Structures are given as structure tokens and as C-alpha cells.
Amino acid sequence: MNSLAIILGFQITVSLVEILIFQLGAIILGFSMHFFWTNRKTPPPSTGERPVLAGSSLNPANEWRLKYVEEVESRQKAEQQLRRDLENLKDNESLLVIELEEAKKEIDRLEELVKPDTDAPPEEGYLAQLHNAHHQLQTHNQDISRLLSQIDQLKESEKKQQATLQANQELQRTIYDLRKHLFDRENELRMVRQQQVLTNDIQERLDKAYKDFSGLQSNLQKVESYIVRPEHRSFEYENLQQSFFRLSTEFDTLKLRQQSMLEENQRLSVLLADADDKLRESNFIRQQLQKKVAFLEELNNDLQLLAEQHKRLDNQLKRVSEISGMMRKQE
């Protein structure tokens, strides 16, 4: 009976040591890969980006630009908070490795205690001590199993955090593209406004040309009525012919100007419709950006839950260390 208890205790201790050794190796390898990956994938902070929202005289555009700048600043603050959370997780992981090393040393010490002494004679109460040590090892094994499950949860949370960082990088690239796109759209809108002013000027000139044309028509009618009279045909025919040629030339010139102004007006109308389409496209892109921002906020909430779980894991590790201290006191 005594030998069976000794052999059973030795087998349990050996299995725990093997589990801890493999788990420590996996944790160290995972941390190394995580640090290497985050150092390569973390983009450098942009310091010299040109502000694209400047110089617009339209009040709705200014209001939308201010909202866009506020959203970008909030995203930058969220990114800084994520980086601070990542640093805290790294510190907690280093503390976790230290606690696991201490647990490994404690298990080695318990293994030395339960090893059978073949040279020493059997003493009274040895079997009771062996049962007590076996019970303590089982309790310690349960705590370690619970700790391993929490470590697996921590690995899953690290994967989620890596996905969050990748999504954040994609969001930064999208914001940069949207800034450039918005800058181009503002330039196009500025050109459209200038063309609209030019169109109004052309319209005013066209109205003036219509008035001049109507005046010329009335003068032509007067001249024709004057020519019809026989008493005036002889001595004013040449002057009226010259005036008619001059007025015909002016009429053709005004007609060509009117046609060119109408074509310019049509072209400006097409440009204005194109600018409206581009503005609607920009609004659609802004809505897509707001959806991505909401997605990142949800990921931030998940990271906060991850931090709370990490605190619970630290408390469990403290309990394991307290159990180890109690076992030392009992010895």
C-alpha cells in the first residue's frame, strides 16, 4: 500500500512537470512571435500630413469638415489607448512568466519531498504525510489546470488584439485616401463655383446682347420703312445700304456670340451636375467611414473586457502563490 502511494505520487509529479515545461515553452514562443509581429506591423505615426480641409467659403462644407476633423482626432486617441493597453498586457505577461517560473520551482521542491528514501528506515506517520502531500499535489494540479485554461483565453484575446491592430492600420490608410479624395473634391467644387460665377456673367452679357439685338431690329424696321418711301430713295440709298451691311455684320456677330454663350452655359451645367454626383459619392464614403468607426468602438469594448479577464488571471496567480506559501508553512 505504501509503495503504491509512493509510485502514484511520483507519477503525478512527473506529469505536472512535463505539462509545465511544455506550457512554458509554448508561452515563451508565443510571446516572442507576438512581439516580433507587432514590431513589424505597427506603422510609424504620421507627423507631417497636410491639412486638406482649408479655404472653403461654404458654411455646410465648413461644418462637415469640422465634424470630419473631430472624428479623426477621436480615432487617433482610440489608437493611443489601444497601444497603452497593449503595453499593459505585455507587462502583465512578463509577470505571468515570472509566476509560472516560481510555480515550477515549487513543484520541483514538492517532487523532492515526495521522493522515497530507500536508505532510511520507515518511520511512524510517513504514510499520513505521503497522503497529505498527495492531496496537496492534486489541489495544486487543479489550480494549474485552471491557470492553463486562462492562458488559452489570453492567447485568444491576443489574436483578437492583432486583428484590431490590422483593422486600425486599414482605417488609417482609408482616412489618408479619404483626405486626399476630399481635397480633390474641394478643388473641383471651387472650380465649379468659379464657373458658376462666369456663367452668371455670361448670362448678363447675353441679356444685354438680346436688348441690343431688339434695338437693331427696330432700327432696321425704321430704315426699311424709310426706304420704302419714293422721295427718299434717290439721295439716301447708298448710305442706307452701307448701314444695312454694317447692321447685318453686327447682327451675325451677335448671333455667333449668343450661340457660343449658350454652348458655354450648357457645358457649365454639365460640370455642375458632375460635381453634384461627386459630392454624393463623398457623402457615401463618409457613411462607410462612420460604420468602420463603430466597428472599432466595438473592438475597443472587447479589449476592455480582455483587460478585466487579465486582472482576474492575475488574482488567480496570486492565489496560487499564496497556496504555495501556505504549503511551505505546513512543511
C-alpha positions as CSV (number, residue, x, y, z in Angstrom):
1,M,0.0,0.0,0.0
2,N,2.8,2.3,0.9
3,S,4.7,1.6,-2.3
4,L,1.6,2.1,-4.5
5,A,1.0,5.5,-2.9
6,I,4.7,6.5,-3.4
7,I,4.6,5.3,-7.1
8,L,1.3,7.1,-7.7
9,G,2.6,10.4,-6.2
10,F,5.8,10.1,-8.3
11,Q,3.8,9.6,-11.5
12,I,1.5,12.6,-10.8
13,T,4.5,14.8,-10.0
14,V,6.3,13.8,-13.2
15,S,3.2,14.6,-15.4
16,L,2.8,18.0,-13.8
17,V,6.4,18.8,-14.5
18,E,6.1,17.8,-18.1
19,I,2.9,19.8,-18.6
20,L,4.5,22.9,-17.1
21,I,7.7,22.6,-19.2
22,F,5.8,22.3,-22.4
23,Q,3.4,25.1,-21.5
24,L,6.3,27.4,-20.5
25,G,8.0,26.7,-23.9
26,A,4.7,27.4,-25.7
27,I,4.1,30.7,-23.8
28,I,7.7,31.9,-24.5
29,L,7.4,31.1,-28.2
30,G,4.0,32.8,-28.4
31,F,5.3,35.9,-26.7
32,S,8.3,36.1,-29.0
33,M,6.2,35.7,-32.1
34,H,3.7,38.3,-30.8
35,F,6.4,40.9,-30.1
36,F,8.1,40.3,-33.5
37,W,4.9,40.6,-35.3
38,T,3.7,43.8,-33.6
39,N,7.0,45.5,-34.1
40,R,6.9,44.8,-37.8
41,K,3.3,45.6,-38.4
42,T,2.9,48.8,-36.2
43,P,3.0,51.8,-38.6
44,P,5.1,54.9,-37.8
45,P,3.0,57.8,-36.6
46,S,2.4,60.4,-39.4
47,T,3.6,63.8,-38.3
48,G,3.7,66.0,-41.4
49,E,0.4,65.4,-43.2
50,R,-1.0,68.3,-45.0
51,P,-4.4,69.6,-43.7
52,V,-6.8,69.2,-46.6
53,L,-9.8,71.0,-45.0
54,A,-9.0,74.6,-45.6
55,G,-10.1,77.5,-47.6
56,S,-13.8,76.9,-48.2
57,S,-16.3,79.7,-48.2
58,L,-19.4,77.4,-48.0
59,N,-20.9,77.1,-44.5
60,P,-22.2,73.5,-44.8
61,A,-18.8,72.4,-46.1
62,N,-17.0,74.0,-43.1
63,E,-19.4,72.3,-40.7
64,W,-18.8,68.9,-42.3
65,R,-15.1,69.5,-42.3
66,L,-15.1,70.2,-38.6
67,K,-17.0,67.0,-37.9
68,Y,-14.5,65.1,-40.0
69,V,-11.5,66.5,-38.1
70,E,-13.2,65.6,-34.8
71,E,-13.7,62.1,-35.9
72,V,-10.1,61.7,-37.0
73,E,-8.9,63.1,-33.6
74,S,-11.1,60.7,-31.7
75,R,-9.7,57.7,-33.8
76,Q,-6.2,58.8,-33.0
77,K,-7.0,58.9,-29.3
78,A,-8.5,55.5,-29.5
79,E,-5.4,54.2,-31.2
80,Q,-3.2,55.6,-28.5
81,Q,-5.4,54.0,-25.9
82,L,-5.1,50.6,-27.6
83,R,-1.3,51.0,-27.6
84,R,-1.3,51.7,-23.9
85,D,-3.5,48.7,-23.3
86,L,-1.1,46.6,-25.3
87,E,1.9,47.8,-23.2
88,N,0.0,46.9,-20.1
89,L,-0.8,43.4,-21.4
90,K,2.9,42.9,-22.2
91,D,3.9,43.9,-18.6
92,N,1.2,41.5,-17.2
93,E,2.5,38.7,-19.5
94,S,6.0,39.2,-18.1
95,L,4.7,39.0,-14.6
96,L,2.8,35.8,-15.6
97,V,6.0,34.2,-16.8
98,I,7.7,35.0,-13.5
99,E,4.8,33.5,-11.5
100,L,5.0,30.3,-13.7
101,E,8.7,30.0,-13.0
102,E,8.0,30.2,-9.3
103,A,5.3,27.6,-9.6
104,K,7.8,25.3,-11.4
105,K,10.3,25.7,-8.7
106,E,7.6,24.9,-6.1
107,I,6.7,21.7,-8.0
108,D,10.3,20.7,-8.1
109,R,10.6,21.2,-4.4
110,L,7.4,19.1,-3.8
111,E,8.8,16.4,-6.0
112,E,12.0,16.3,-3.9
113,L,9.8,16.0,-0.8
114,V,7.7,13.0,-2.1
115,K,10.7,11.0,-3.4
116,P,11.1,7.8,-1.4
117,D,14.2,7.5,0.7
118,T,15.4,3.9,0.2
119,D,18.3,4.1,2.7
120,A,16.3,5.5,5.7
121,P,14.2,3.1,7.7
122,P,10.4,3.6,7.7
123,E,9.1,6.0,10.4
124,E,5.8,6.4,12.1
125,G,3.4,8.7,10.3
126,Y,5.2,8.6,7.0
127,L,2.1,7.2,5.2
128,A,-0.1,10.0,6.6
129,Q,2.5,12.6,5.4
130,L,2.5,11.0,2.0
131,H,-1.3,11.1,1.7
132,N,-1.2,14.8,2.8
133,A,1.4,15.6,0.1
134,H,-0.6,13.7,-2.5
135,H,-3.7,15.7,-1.6
136,Q,-1.8,19.0,-1.9
137,L,-0.4,17.9,-5.2
138,Q,-3.9,17.2,-6.5
139,T,-5.1,20.6,-5.4
140,H,-2.1,22.2,-7.0
141,N,-2.8,20.3,-10.2
142,Q,-6.3,21.7,-10.3
143,D,-5.0,25.2,-9.9
144,I,-2.5,24.7,-12.7
145,S,-5.2,23.3,-15.0
146,R,-7.3,26.3,-14.3
147,L,-4.3,28.5,-15.0
148,L,-3.6,26.8,-18.3
149,S,-7.2,27.4,-19.4
150,Q,-6.9,31.1,-18.6
151,I,-3.7,31.2,-20.6
152,D,-5.5,29.8,-23.6
153,Q,-8.1,32.5,-23.2
154,L,-5.3,35.1,-23.1
155,K,-3.9,33.7,-26.4
156,E,-7.3,34.1,-28.0
157,S,-7.6,37.7,-26.7
158,E,-4.1,38.4,-28.2
159,K,-5.4,37.1,-31.6
160,K,-8.3,39.5,-31.3
161,Q,-6.0,42.3,-30.5
162,Q,-3.8,41.6,-33.5
163,A,-7.0,41.7,-35.7
164,T,-7.8,45.0,-34.1
165,L,-4.4,46.5,-34.9
166,Q,-4.7,45.3,-38.5
167,A,-8.2,46.9,-38.8
168,N,-6.7,50.1,-37.3
169,Q,-4.0,50.2,-39.9
170,E,-6.5,49.7,-42.7
171,L,-8.6,52.5,-41.2
172,Q,-5.6,54.8,-41.2
173,R,-4.9,54.1,-44.8
174,T,-8.6,54.7,-45.6
175,I,-8.5,58.0,-43.7
176,Y,-5.5,59.1,-45.7
177,D,-7.2,58.2,-49.0
178,L,-10.3,60.0,-47.9
179,R,-8.4,63.1,-47.0
180,K,-6.8,63.2,-50.4
181,H,-10.1,62.5,-52.1
182,L,-11.8,65.2,-50.1
183,F,-9.1,67.7,-51.0
184,D,-9.6,66.9,-54.7
185,R,-13.4,67.3,-54.3
186,E,-13.0,70.7,-52.7
187,N,-10.8,71.9,-55.5
188,E,-13.4,70.7,-58.0
189,L,-16.2,72.5,-56.1
190,R,-14.1,75.7,-56.0
191,M,-13.7,75.4,-59.8
192,V,-17.5,74.8,-60.2
193,R,-18.3,77.9,-58.1
194,Q,-16.0,80.0,-60.3
195,Q,-17.6,78.6,-63.4
196,Q,-21.0,79.4,-62.0
197,V,-19.9,83.0,-61.4
198,L,-18.7,83.0,-65.0
199,T,-22.0,81.6,-66.2
200,N,-23.9,84.4,-64.4
201,D,-21.7,87.0,-66.1
202,I,-22.2,85.3,-69.5
203,Q,-26.0,85.3,-68.9
204,E,-25.9,89.0,-68.1
205,R,-24.0,89.7,-71.3
206,L,-26.4,87.5,-73.2
207,D,-29.4,89.5,-71.9
208,K,-27.6,92.7,-72.9
209,A,-27.0,91.3,-76.4
210,Y,-30.7,90.4,-76.6
211,K,-31.6,94.0,-75.8
212,D,-29.1,95.3,-78.4
213,F,-30.4,92.9,-81.0
214,S,-34.0,94.1,-80.4
215,G,-32.9,97.7,-80.7
216,L,-31.1,96.8,-84.0
217,Q,-34.3,95.1,-85.3
218,S,-36.3,98.2,-84.5
219,N,-33.8,100.4,-86.3
220,L,-33.8,98.1,-89.3
221,Q,-37.6,98.3,-89.4
222,K,-37.4,102.1,-89.3
223,V,-34.8,102.1,-92.1
224,E,-36.9,99.7,-94.3
225,S,-40.0,101.9,-93.8
226,Y,-37.9,105.0,-94.6
227,I,-36.5,103.3,-97.8
228,V,-40.0,102.3,-99.0
229,R,-40.9,106.0,-99.5
230,P,-40.1,107.1,-103.1
231,E,-38.9,110.6,-102.2
232,H,-36.0,109.4,-100.1
233,R,-34.7,106.6,-102.3
234,S,-32.6,108.6,-104.6
235,F,-30.3,110.5,-102.3
236,E,-30.1,108.1,-99.3
237,Y,-29.8,104.7,-101.0
238,E,-26.1,104.4,-100.7
239,N,-26.0,105.5,-97.0
240,L,-28.8,103.1,-96.2
241,Q,-27.0,100.2,-98.0
242,Q,-23.8,100.8,-96.0
243,S,-25.8,101.0,-92.8
244,F,-27.6,97.8,-93.7
245,F,-24.3,96.0,-94.4
246,R,-22.9,97.2,-91.1
247,L,-26.0,96.2,-89.2
248,S,-26.1,92.8,-90.8
249,T,-22.5,92.2,-89.8
250,E,-23.2,93.3,-86.2
251,F,-26.3,91.0,-86.2
252,D,-24.2,88.0,-87.4
253,T,-21.6,88.8,-84.8
254,L,-24.2,89.0,-82.0
255,K,-25.8,85.8,-83.2
256,L,-22.4,83.9,-83.0
257,R,-21.8,85.3,-79.6
258,Q,-25.2,84.2,-78.5
259,Q,-24.6,80.7,-79.8
260,S,-21.2,80.5,-78.1
261,M,-22.7,81.7,-74.8
262,L,-25.4,79.1,-75.0
263,E,-22.8,76.3,-75.5
264,E,-20.8,77.6,-72.6
265,N,-23.9,77.6,-70.4
266,Q,-24.7,74.0,-71.3
267,R,-21.1,72.9,-70.6
268,L,-21.1,74.6,-67.2
269,S,-24.5,72.9,-66.4
270,V,-22.9,69.5,-67.2
271,L,-19.9,70.3,-65.0
272,L,-22.2,71.4,-62.1
273,A,-24.2,68.1,-62.4
274,D,-20.9,66.1,-62.3
275,A,-19.8,68.0,-59.2
276,D,-23.1,67.1,-57.5
277,D,-22.6,63.4,-58.3
278,K,-19.1,63.6,-56.9
279,L,-20.4,65.3,-53.7
280,R,-22.9,62.5,-53.2
281,E,-20.1,59.9,-53.7
282,S,-18.1,61.7,-51.0
283,N,-21.1,61.6,-48.6
284,F,-21.4,57.8,-49.2
285,I,-17.7,57.3,-48.4
286,R,-18.1,59.3,-45.2
287,Q,-21.0,57.0,-44.2
288,Q,-18.8,53.9,-44.8
289,L,-16.1,55.5,-42.6
290,Q,-18.6,56.1,-39.8
291,K,-19.5,52.4,-40.0
292,K,-15.9,51.4,-39.6
293,V,-15.5,53.7,-36.7
294,A,-18.5,52.0,-34.9
295,F,-16.8,48.6,-35.6
296,L,-13.6,49.8,-34.0
297,E,-15.5,51.1,-30.9
298,E,-16.9,47.6,-30.5
299,L,-13.4,46.1,-30.7
300,N,-12.3,48.6,-28.1
301,N,-15.0,47.3,-25.8
302,D,-13.8,43.8,-26.4
303,L,-10.3,44.9,-25.4
304,Q,-11.6,46.3,-22.1
305,L,-13.3,43.0,-21.4
306,L,-10.0,41.4,-22.1
307,A,-8.2,43.6,-19.6
308,E,-10.7,42.6,-16.9
309,Q,-10.1,38.9,-17.7
310,H,-6.4,39.6,-17.4
311,K,-6.9,41.1,-14.0
312,R,-8.8,38.0,-12.9
313,L,-5.9,35.9,-14.1
314,D,-3.5,37.9,-12.0
315,N,-5.7,37.3,-9.0
316,Q,-5.7,33.6,-9.7
317,L,-1.9,33.7,-9.9
318,K,-1.7,35.5,-6.6
319,R,-3.9,32.7,-5.1
320,V,-1.5,30.1,-6.5
321,S,1.4,31.9,-4.9
322,E,-0.5,32.1,-1.6
323,I,-1.2,28.4,-1.7
324,S,2.5,27.7,-2.3
325,G,3.3,29.9,0.7
326,M,0.8,28.0,2.9
327,M,2.4,24.7,1.7
328,R,5.8,26.0,2.8
329,K,4.4,26.9,6.2
330,Q,2.9,23.5,6.7
331,E,6.2,21.9,5.9
